[in-house]
Amino acid sequence: MTDSAKTSVPISGSCARCSMVYFLLTLVYVVSGKLGLMLALPPGYASPIFPPAGIAVAAALIGGRKTLPWIFAGALLLNIWVGYSSNQQINTIGFAAAIAIAVASTLQAGIGDWMLRRVIGYPAALDHGSEILRFILLSPVLCLTSATLSAGSLWLLGSINAANFGSNWTSWWIGDTLGVVVMLPIVMTVAAEPRALWRSRMRTIAVPMLLIFALFVVIFLKANQWEYNDSLSDFRQLSQQAFNQVNTKLEEQDGLLDEMAGLFLHDEHGHVTRQEFHRFVQKALKRFPMIQAVEWVPRVDIESRGSFEIEQRKDLPKFEIRERNTAGQLVRAGEREIFYPVTYIEPLVGNESAVGFDLASNTARHEALTKAIQGENSVSTEAVHLVQDAQSQAGVLIMLAVHSHDNHSGVVLTVLRMDDFMNAILTGMRPLIYTRLVDLDEQKVLYNNFSTESTQVLKNQVFKFGTRHYQLETAPTRAYFEHHRGWQSFAVLTFGILGTGLIGALLLLGTGYTARIEAQVSDRTRKLSESESRFHFILENSPIAIRISANDSGRVIFANQSYANLIGVSSDKVVGVNPRYYYAHPQDYDEIVEQLRKGESISNKLIELRNPNQPSENKWALASFLPLEFEQRQCTLGWFYDITDRKLAEDQIHDLAFYDVLTHLPNRRLFNDRLEQTMIASKRSNRYAALFVLDMDNFKSLNDNFGHMAGDLLLVEVASRLESCVRAMDTVSRFGGDEFVILLKELDVDKAESTSQARLIAEKIRVSLAEPYVLTLKSETDADLVIRHHCTASIGVMVFLDHEESPVHILQWADVAMYQAKDTGKNQIRFYCPTDGPAIQSAGA
């Protein structure tokens, strides 16, 4: 559900026209509300702005009580729509909630109308600072109505619980407040009184505010997409961890089978007793609780069947070679040339039904037996129903021949319960990722803990074990996203909308002052001979920065104190100076002069003014200009609004897009730009450059043992060491995770000398990064944890000129060299030399 508001419009003309206006009000309410809720973060209530709140209050202020029924209709329709979109139906509680919210929204619009008329009045020009301040302070007060009544109704109806009441109420209240602050001035430009003033503000208030609001929405969407991708970084690591553990545990099964095969191969008596087998596998069963059984399966021919069964009955009186009949029951096996009966099995308890079962009686298991005996490696079967398992989970048999390539060999095997096997591996990950293991050869799911809802698989990893191919599919759970929810984009949009409202307030103040000043200038010009002193007084004491320059000389003949403060000099040093001197970009001044000569008006032009005394303290301003007659001369009046803080904030947002948040190093985007510039410079100077790709060795163990906070501390220290090893002109960048890239510019014109220079720097980096790291994890409750960790780096180097290859190839080759360094023992430096072919040249370490 959402919150809502009311609207209305001036009533004039025929009843049909009024009805159309009111219907349009309802439509605008519904559409703007739906669009506003599209900005909400999951689970959908925390929208940073709710435009209908402002539309409704403005409509009630302009049109009065006649608008309230139409506001109610719009609020009711919107909340029914939202409720249906969420559940594909509207039940009694949902309809009751929609009515409660519509009533609260309508009541808020009526109260807002009454409060604004009482505190500010109507018609309202909103052109004084006191009026605008009262409006801004009044907005959060009147918006308490809908937030309190709506959230309270949802709590009473059971739609939200007590634990979430506070967050729902707060987001509701903030969304309504920002909706009123931003949308009320925009709606007022459409139909408010005094009509002439508000109509003139359409271009100077409504359009800029809508454009700024749209800009922040775009920034929000981009930031939200970045947050989503960034939030998946831990998921990818968890998926890789799950993949590695599955491979590791399966390889451990290989090791266990090798040990058992060795038992039968090296027994000096040529025979392993049931008791010896029992003692041998006990430790393995404790290590691998997911194993259903460990088995020894000899080869028995038809002639030896009787004696074999008699021998086994010494330990197991009911032993016989068995198979399943067509009804699925275990019966004595029929006559065939060769049998492969399960003879030794541990643990015996729970697996009694499998004793004596002839694996060759099952087609799939017989094929696996044949492959195991004919090969040297273990063989895994397709998913099978276990004879001894009453559960429905899939089982997989992993077999290994004691004597490979010997048709008379027996086999040892382990029987895995796949649900138990996967659950044991994924114990700590199950709340955060869904996992599915698929046998690709059989196209059958061996394990699946995906929820019943439709969940998109985000990562597929294929591997081979035994003779079969498997695929591990993973996706993040709802709990994962709840723990990795980013609020940066929400904060950017919230503060952006708040900034839009404040800018609107400044524009209201500015346009109000502008209207008054224009009238005053016109009036004072006509009466200049008798009221020049009062005109000077008004200009001198105006809070708006004002400057008057003579058209013939171009020099300043008047400037008030606000203008002098804006450019950072005393007022007496401004008069007599050409204004062009104070423009950071003189061409801007030239363009303004040219437009004025053509008779074109100039309003709210963005310019940068320089402070001659403090060059680092330049100011940004919105400037407007008018021609006027002053002291019997043709002059130009200019007035300026200081927007420096807003401009700096926008520049800061821009900087965030090019630097890594953790290490403050250039990110991939900025690095790629610098690489291209370096290649251009290299072509011009014919000097070589070098690119290093570094990957930290032994970094994962730090994350696994002490968490990502420790890993982040190490990455920050690595970034500091890297910057200390290179020159100021070089670039150190973090591409993500524990991967860093370094660009060395302006090496020697000789490639051998350049390679030597790069080798020295790479060795310096390798030695520096190999020094021990002392990391301190802060704790609010316990003593700080001090960690000593040894971590080295594998470094790949590519020395290049611009014309050798593209930036993509240079990065790829350096990356190849890095992996060669890692594969050859880590803590290594490897050079890639394109002219020598794909070989990697060793260096350093």
VEXMI-964160 format. One line per 10 residues: number of its first residue (from 1); their letters; for each residue x, y, z of C-alpha. Coordinates in pm, whole numbers. Layout:
<nodes>
NUM	a	X/Y/Z  ...
</nodes>
This chain:
<nodes>
1	mtdsaktsvp	0/0/0  100/362/-39  16/696/103  -174/958/-77  -296/1316/-98  -549/1547/-258  -566/1793/-539  -778/2061/-689  -776/2328/-946  -936/2668/-991
11	isgscarcsm	-1301/2651/-1083  -1398/2864/-1379  -1605/2815/-1691  -1875/2559/-1749  -1958/2260/-1525  -1834/2027/-1799  -1497/2198/-1792  -1487/2173/-1411  -1564/1802/-1426  -1287/1751/-1678
21	vyflltlvyv	-1041/1939/-1456  -1137/1735/-1151  -1114/1410/-1349  -768/1518/-1466  -675/1578/-1102  -770/1220/-1013  -581/1083/-1312  -267/1284/-1234  -285/1167/-873  -297/798/-972
31	vsgklglmla	-28/819/-1241  216/1029/-1037  165/801/-736  242/490/-939  553/654/-1085  667/765/-741  634/413/-603  853/281/-884  1142/453/-704  1074/259/-384
41	lppgyaspif	1333/9/-258  1211/-343/-174  979/-433/-11  820/-133/-178  727/111/97  1043/323/124  984/564/-164  1196/877/-116  923/1099/-263  547/1070/-302
51	ppagiavaaa	441/1339/-557  62/1306/-503  105/1444/-150  223/1778/-291  -24/1771/-580  -314/1716/-341  -221/1992/-95  -162/2239/-379  -492/2145/-545  -686/2189/-221
61	liggrktlpw	-518/2526/-161  -608/2645/-511  -952/2486/-557  -1084/2447/-205  -1310/2175/-59  -1463/2079/-395  -1141/1900/-483  -1146/1666/-180  -1382/1397/-326  -1165/1373/-636
71	ifagalllni	-853/1340/-424  -1022/1060/-231  -1110/886/-558  -752/913/-683  -607/781/-356  -853/490/-345  -787/388/-707  -410/412/-659  -406/190/-351  -640/-66/-505
81	wvgyssnqqi	-409/-77/-806  -100/-122/-589  -266/-390/-376  -378/-585/-683  -31/-559/-842  122/-711/-528  -121/-1001/-473  -310/-1034/-805  -628/-992/-602  -793/-759/-352
91	ntigfaaaia	-935/-919/-41  -1143/-757/233  -841/-647/433  -673/-502/123  -984/-305/33  -1021/-180/390  -659/-67/387  -709/118/57  -1011/304/202  -821/390/523
101	iavastlqag	-525/532/328  -754/727/94  -935/884/393  -602/973/556  -470/1126/235  -784/1332/177  -781/1453/537  -416/1554/500  -498/1760/190  -780/1938/373
111	igdwmlrrvi	-563/2007/680  -281/2129/455  -520/2372/282  -640/2509/620  -289/2543/767  -136/2712/461  -421/2962/432  -392/3041/801  -12/3071/820  76/3206/472
121	gypaaldhgs	-253/3312/320  -396/3281/-28  -336/3416/-291  23/3345/-199  317/3487/-394  581/3298/-191  834/3561/-285  960/3652/63  1209/3456/264  976/3445/564
131	eilrfillsp	689/3300/357  911/3037/202  1058/2946/541  710/2906/692  609/2685/399  917/2460/436  869/2431/814  495/2369/780  529/2088/523  665/1816/760
141	vlcltsatls	405/1912/1021  101/1872/796  243/1548/653  221/1385/996  -147/1329/920  -132/1068/645  179/893/780  24/845/1124  -328/750/1016  -221/530/723
151	agslwllgsi	57/340/902  -166/301/1209  -450/159/998  -218/-90/828  -89/-200/1168  -442/-249/1305  -536/-447/992  -227/-667/1031  -65/-556/704  248/-443/889
161	naanfgsnwt	381/-566/1224  489/-363/1522  859/-416/1447  824/-249/1105  585/25/1214  858/281/1280  1036/236/946  706/242/754  590/556/933  924/732/879
171	swwigdtlgv	949/654/507  583/751/462  633/1083/637  958/1166/452  807/1074/114  502/1295/172  711/1584/305  945/1585/5  643/1547/-224  487/1862/-80
181	vvmlpivmtv	814/2062/-81  892/1973/-445  550/1943/-611  349/2224/-450  551/2508/-618  532/2323/-952  153/2281/-931  117/2644/-824  275/2761/-1151  -14/2591/-1335
191	aaepralwrs	-313/2759/-1172  -232/2957/-855  -297/3322/-782  -157/3584/-837  -180/3437/-1183  66/3666/-1363  343/3599/-1112  298/3224/-1105  268/3199/-1483  599/3385/-1519
201	rmrtiavpml	758/3126/-1290  669/2833/-1517  1001/2859/-1698  1217/2972/-1408  1080/2738/-1138  872/2449/-1273  1097/2356/-1564  1431/2375/-1371  1289/2180/-1076  1149/1909/-1304
211	lifalfvvif	1478/1884/-1492  1681/1865/-1169  1439/1608/-1030  1467/1402/-1349  1846/1424/-1329  1849/1285/-977  1610/1009/-1079  1852/908/-1357  2143/919/-1112  1939/707/-870
221	lkanqweynd	1863/445/-1135  2229/425/-1235  2344/407/-874  2077/146/-799  2199/-70/-1088  2558/-30/-965  2451/-126/-612  2275/-436/-745  2583/-548/-935  2806/-463/-640
231	slsdfrqlsq	2579/-653/-402  2643/-969/-605  3018/-968/-539  2978/-1169/-218  2736/-1400/-399  2996/-1474/-664  3250/-1552/-393  3004/-1778/-214  2924/-1954/-542  3292/-2005/-612
241	qafnqvntkl	3345/-2129/-257  3060/-2377/-296  3201/-2492/-631  3549/-2537/-482  3416/-2730/-185  3209/-2963/-403  3517/-3037/-613  3734/-3080/-305  3494/-3318/-133  3456/-3527/-448
251	eeqdglldem	3833/-3542/-487  3853/-3659/-126  3630/-3947/-227  3891/-4032/-491  4156/-4031/-220  3951/-4257/2  3903/-4507/-282  4277/-4503/-355  4346/-4587/8  4098/-4876/6
261	aglflhdehg	4233/-5007/-324  4581/-4990/-174  4460/-5199/119  4356/-5481/-113  4663/-5444/-336  4928/-5455/-67  4786/-5704/179  5064/-5957/215  4821/-6246/266  4634/-6164/-50
271	hvtrqefhrf	4309/-6138/141  4155/-5864/357  3916/-5989/626  3584/-5829/703  3723/-5713/1041  4029/-5556/880  3806/-5375/633  3586/-5257/920  3881/-5114/1113  4029/-4953/805
281	vqkalkrfpm	3724/-4744/703  3608/-4625/1047  3804/-4300/1036  3683/-4231/684  3320/-4272/790  3372/-4019/1069  3531/-3774/824  3254/-3817/570  2917/-3850/744  2743/-3797/410
291	iqavewvprv	2866/-4141/290  2586/-4396/294  2828/-4686/266  3183/-4792/178  3187/-5123/-6  3416/-5396/-136  3276/-5571/-443  3475/-5874/-573  3428/-6048/-907  3261/-6391/-867
301	diesrgsfei	3211/-6629/-1160  2928/-6882/-1183  3153/-7176/-1090  3269/-7006/-767  2928/-6875/-661  2843/-7157/-425  3177/-7169/-246  3183/-6791/-227  2840/-6776/-61  2938/-7054/185
311	eqrkdlpkfe	3253/-6866/278  3065/-6539/343  2802/-6715/555  3068/-6776/818  3029/-6408/907  2680/-6342/770  2463/-6658/795  2197/-6529/552  2440/-6411/287  2351/-6481/-76
321	irerntagql	2400/-6303/-407  2076/-6114/-478  1907/-5889/-732  1581/-5698/-763  1289/-5857/-947  1044/-5667/-1165  841/-5575/-856  1146/-5414/-698  1191/-5688/-435  1529/-5833/-344
331	vragereify	1548/-6201/-445  1821/-6457/-506  2010/-6363/-823  1951/-6574/-1129  2222/-6771/-1307  2473/-6563/-1507  2843/-6594/-1586  2975/-6311/-1366  2850/-6152/-1044  2968/-5843/-859
341	pvtyieplvg	2808/-5883/-515  2841/-5626/-236  3052/-5830/7  3204/-5593/265  2999/-5287/357  3049/-5029/629  2863/-4928/825  2670/-5252/828  2389/-5115/1043  2132/-4959/816
351	nesavgfdla	2287/-5114/505  2194/-5478/566  1968/-5483/261  2260/-5399/32  2473/-5699/143  2498/-5950/-140  2331/-5721/-394  2478/-5791/-739  2580/-5458/-894  2598/-5624/-1233
361	sntarhealt	2223/-5692/-1217  2158/-5321/-1270  2237/-5188/-1618  2364/-4847/-1508  2583/-4990/-1234  2714/-5265/-1462  2822/-5001/-1718  3001/-4807/-1443  3172/-5129/-1324  3297/-5199/-1675
371	kaiqgensvs	3436/-4844/-1714  3605/-4861/-1374  3776/-5191/-1449  3886/-5085/-1796  4027/-4750/-1678  4268/-4622/-1417  4052/-4353/-1260  3740/-4358/-1051  3400/-4369/-1217  3080/-4210/-1092
381	teavhlvqda	2739/-4350/-1177  2425/-4168/-1279  2175/-4092/-1007  2051/-4422/-860  1795/-4534/-607  1986/-4686/-318  1887/-5038/-218  1937/-4956/149  1791/-4601/151  1422/-4551/224
391	qsqagvliml	1448/-4178/157  1384/-4017/-178  1719/-3841/-213  1941/-3931/-506  2247/-4148/-459  2573/-4164/-654  2820/-4452/-653  3190/-4375/-701  3390/-4683/-807  3757/-4765/-848
401	avhshdnhsg	3905/-5093/-971  4166/-5251/-744  4354/-5378/-1051  4300/-5149/-1347  4270/-5306/-1692  4219/-5647/-1523  3883/-5806/-1604  3913/-6024/-1291  3955/-5725/-1062  3715/-5634/-786
411	vvltvlrmdd	3617/-5278/-711  3593/-5055/-405  3326/-4791/-395  3162/-4526/-185  2791/-4454/-188  2703/-4086/-148  2365/-3954/-37  2361/-3639/-248  2129/-3436/-25  2343/-3513/279
421	fmnailtgmr	2662/-3460/78  2557/-3114/-46  2397/-3007/282  2717/-3084/470  2916/-2871/226  2669/-2581/217  2587/-2560/587  2696/-2198/626  2585/-2087/280  2229/-2222/258
431	pliytrlvdl	2060/-1913/404  2234/-1693/144  2244/-1890/-183  2024/-2141/-360  2217/-2435/-502  2134/-2700/-761  2364/-2982/-877  2278/-3128/-1218  2417/-3440/-1386  2460/-3302/-1739
441	deqkvlynnf	2510/-3642/-1897  2176/-3763/-1764  2012/-3417/-1745  1895/-3502/-1396  1896/-3292/-1081  2098/-3454/-802  2042/-3182/-543  1817/-2877/-536  1741/-2633/-255  1591/-2360/-476
451	stestqvlkn	1269/-2213/-342  940/-2292/-510  918/-1934/-640  1072/-1852/-973  1438/-1780/-910  1680/-1687/-1186  2006/-1881/-1193  2285/-1620/-1188  2592/-1846/-1200  2661/-2178/-1375
461	qvfkfgtrhy	2984/-2372/-1324  3056/-2697/-1508  3307/-2955/-1391  3397/-3317/-1458  3430/-3588/-1199  3496/-3948/-1274  3355/-3999/-1620  3057/-3767/-1583  2995/-3395/-1626  2816/-3189/-1364
471	qletaptray	2686/-2836/-1342  2654/-2635/-1020  2384/-2366/-1046  2351/-2093/-784  2129/-1792/-716  2106/-1546/-425  1825/-1590/-173  1591/-1323/-43  1790/-1327/283  2108/-1253/85
481	fehhrgwqsf	1957/-941/-70  1824/-830/268  2175/-854/414  2336/-687/111  2088/-409/51  2264/-84/-40  2117/247/64  2355/475/-125  2124/523/-423  1828/578/-192
491	avltfgilgt	2028/841/-1  2142/1006/-326  1784/1033/-446  1649/1148/-109  1907/1422/-71  1873/1506/-440  1500/1554/-400  1556/1755/-84  1809/1963/-275  1556/2007/-555
501	gligallllg	1306/2140/-301  1560/2378/-154  1661/2495/-500  1292/2549/-571  1271/2759/-256  1571/2964/-371  1416/3002/-714  1090/3116/-554  1285/3369/-356  1492/3469/-654
511	tgytarieaq	1202/3507/-894  1009/3700/-633  1301/3930/-582  1354/3947/-956  996/4053/-1016  1017/4318/-748  1359/4437/-862  1247/4461/-1223  951/4670/-1116  1168/4879/-890
521	vsdrtrklse	1432/4927/-1159  1169/5040/-1407  1008/5273/-1156  1336/5414/-1028  1460/5470/-1381  1156/5686/-1460  1203/5880/-1136  1584/5879/-1128  1619/6258/-1107  1429/6276/-778
531	sesrfhfile	1499/5939/-610  1849/5836/-712  1970/5812/-353  1690/5573/-256  1765/5362/-565  2129/5341/-459  2021/5238/-111  1803/4955/-241  2079/4819/-464  2349/4858/-205
541	nspiairisa	2161/4669/65  2006/4399/-153  2097/4043/-45  2129/3964/-417  2469/4032/-575  2413/4326/-816  2649/4489/-1061  2594/4774/-1310  2839/4830/-1593  2847/5104/-1858
551	ndsgrvifan	2789/4984/-2212  3032/5234/-2369  3339/5159/-2157  3244/4815/-2032  3363/4907/-1683  3171/4861/-1357  3012/5183/-1230  2821/5025/-939  2846/4706/-735  2680/4630/-403
561	qsyanligvs	2842/4459/-107  2681/4124/-191  2857/4128/-530  3191/4218/-370  3146/3934/-120  3067/3695/-405  3398/3757/-585  3597/3795/-262  3719/4155/-290  3619/4485/-134
571	sdkvvgvnpr	3351/4687/-317  3585/4982/-387  3815/4753/-593  3531/4644/-820  3424/4985/-955  3624/5093/-1259  3730/4739/-1349  3606/4551/-1654  3386/4261/-1527  3566/4031/-1767
581	yyyahpqdyd	3858/4031/-1522  3652/3838/-1266  3530/3566/-1504  3716/3235/-1469  3633/3178/-1836  3646/3517/-2015  3474/3373/-2321  3157/3348/-2109  3166/3725/-2061  3220/3780/-2433
591	eiveqlrkge	2915/3564/-2514  2700/3762/-2266  2807/4095/-2420  2731/3965/-2769  2382/3846/-2667  2302/4180/-2503  2414/4365/-2816  2165/4156/-3014  1890/4258/-2775  1851/3908/-2632
601	sisnklielr	1753/3866/-2268  1974/3661/-2039  1837/3476/-1738  1995/3226/-1499  2315/3172/-1699  2567/2952/-1519  2907/3125/-1485  3224/3074/-1281  3363/3382/-1106  3724/3385/-997
611	npnqpsenkw	3859/3523/-673  4182/3710/-764  4307/3682/-406  4219/3313/-351  4221/3126/-687  4108/2807/-510  3788/2975/-390  3616/3043/-721  3240/3080/-703  2960/2951/-928
621	alasflplef	2655/3169/-985  2335/3193/-1186  2344/3533/-1353  2071/3741/-1520  2112/4069/-1711  1886/4360/-1808  1954/4683/-1998  1877/5005/-1804  1956/5373/-1791  2166/5465/-1490
631	eqrqctlgwf	2312/5808/-1417  2209/5914/-1767  2413/5639/-1927  2313/5321/-2110  2413/5040/-1879  2366/4672/-1806  2228/4548/-1476  2344/4206/-1365  2236/4007/-1060  2388/3684/-940
641	yditdrklae	2275/3389/-722  2553/3194/-550  2514/2819/-623  2871/2717/-534  2770/2455/-277  2535/2284/-520  2798/2281/-796  3060/2131/-563  2814/1862/-458  2751/1772/-822
651	dqihdlafyd	3127/1754/-887  3170/1525/-587  2905/1288/-721  3094/1287/-1053  3421/1197/-875  3258/896/-707  3212/738/-1050  3589/723/-1118  3750/608/-792  3736/289/-589
661	vlthlpnrrl	3537/341/-270  3758/122/-48  4114/218/-155  4044/555/-322  4248/436/-618  4132/500/-976  3878/241/-1082  3862/47/-1409  3686/327/-1599  3945/594/-1509
671	fndrleqtmi	4233/350/-1560  4118/262/-1912  4106/631/-1998  4460/684/-1866  4584/379/-2056  4449/522/-2383  4607/860/-2307  4938/691/-2229  4931/509/-2562  4868/837/-2743
681	askrsnryaa	5158/1000/-2557  5377/698/-2629  5313/735/-2999  5411/1101/-2985  5728/1055/-2776  5821/701/-2892  5883/613/-2528  5778/276/-2393  5529/220/-2116  5455/-81/-1896
691	lfvldmdnfk	5142/-236/-1751  5145/-458/-1439  4860/-689/-1337  4886/-804/-973  4687/-1068/-792  4735/-1126/-420  4840/-1475/-312  4700/-1620/10  4435/-1347/26  4135/-1580/36
701	slndnfghma	4249/-1750/357  4244/-1412/535  3883/-1354/427  3782/-1708/519  3937/-1696/865  3871/-1339/973  3600/-1204/742  3586/-939/472  3663/-656/715  4014/-797/760
711	gdlllvevas	4042/-842/384  3944/-478/331  4213/-362/577  4475/-562/387  4362/-423/50  4393/-67/183  4748/-144/305  4834/-303/-33  4712/11/-212  4933/228/12
721	rlescvramd	5240/12/-51  5182/12/-426  5156/392/-440  5481/424/-245  5662/205/-500  5578/405/-814  5623/759/-937  5367/1035/-905  5301/1024/-1280  5218/651/-1272
731	tvsrfggdef	4871/511/-1207  4777/246/-950  4425/111/-996  4207/-148/-828  3998/-353/-1073  3806/-536/-803  3860/-804/-539  4233/-846/-480  4336/-754/-836  4542/-437/-891
741	villkeldvd	4674/-285/-1214  4970/-42/-1245  5054/177/-1544  5411/308/-1578  5441/599/-1820  5736/753/-2006  5994/477/-1979  6300/468/-2205  6293/486/-2587  6486/159/-2588
751	kaestsqarl	6276/-146/-2516  6552/-336/-2333  6617/-41/-2104  6242/5/-2051  6209/-362/-1963  6491/-325/-1713  6322/-24/-1556  5992/-211/-1532  6171/-514/-1384  6325/-300/-1106
761	iaekirvsla	5991/-147/-1014  5813/-484/-1026  6076/-635/-797  6040/-340/-560  5664/-399/-552  5702/-775/-505  5937/-727/-208  5719/-458/-53  5401/-664/-78  5573/-970/68
771	epyvltlkse	5642/-786/394  5413/-910/678  5086/-727/731  4975/-629/1079  4599/-569/1074  4388/-447/1366  4020/-537/1374  3836/-289/1596  3573/-416/1836  3317/-215/2031
781	tdadlvirhh	3272/-482/2298  3591/-693/2314  3959/-617/2281  4083/-528/1933  4204/-827/1731  4556/-791/1590  4626/-1016/1292  4966/-1089/1137  4923/-1215/786  5173/-1304/514
791	ctasigvmvf	5049/-1229/165  5252/-1214/-155  5169/-1103/-507  5189/-1267/-848  5280/-1002/-1105  5237/-1005/-1480  5414/-734/-1684  5359/-610/-2038  5600/-353/-2188  5446/-181/-2490
801	ldheespvhi	5435/101/-2742  5104/241/-2867  5118/76/-3210  5181/-277/-3086  4830/-373/-2980  4500/-240/-2850  4448/-158/-2479  4236/-470/-2448  4518/-692/-2573  4774/-525/-2348
811	lqwadvamyq	4558/-593/-2045  4491/-950/-2158  4861/-1024/-2211  4960/-877/-1875  4683/-1087/-1720  4817/-1401/-1894  5163/-1326/-1756  5017/-1283/-1408  4847/-1623/-1421  5174/-1777/-1537
821	akdtgknqir	5343/-1619/-1234  5075/-1765/-1009  5091/-2110/-1174  5469/-2128/-1138  5474/-2092/-763  5326/-1750/-681  5527/-1452/-547  5669/-1436/-900  5716/-1177/-1178  5657/-1276/-1538
831	fycptdgpai	5700/-1066/-1851  5496/-1111/-2166  5680/-1038/-2489  5452/-1023/-2801  5744/-1024/-3047  5865/-1357/-2905  5529/-1527/-2940  5301/-1635/-2661  5581/-1751/-2428  5616/-1594/-2084
841	qsaga	5960/-1475/-1979  6063/-1522/-1618  6207/-1241/-1412  6266/-1142/-1051  6153/-1359/-756
</nodes>
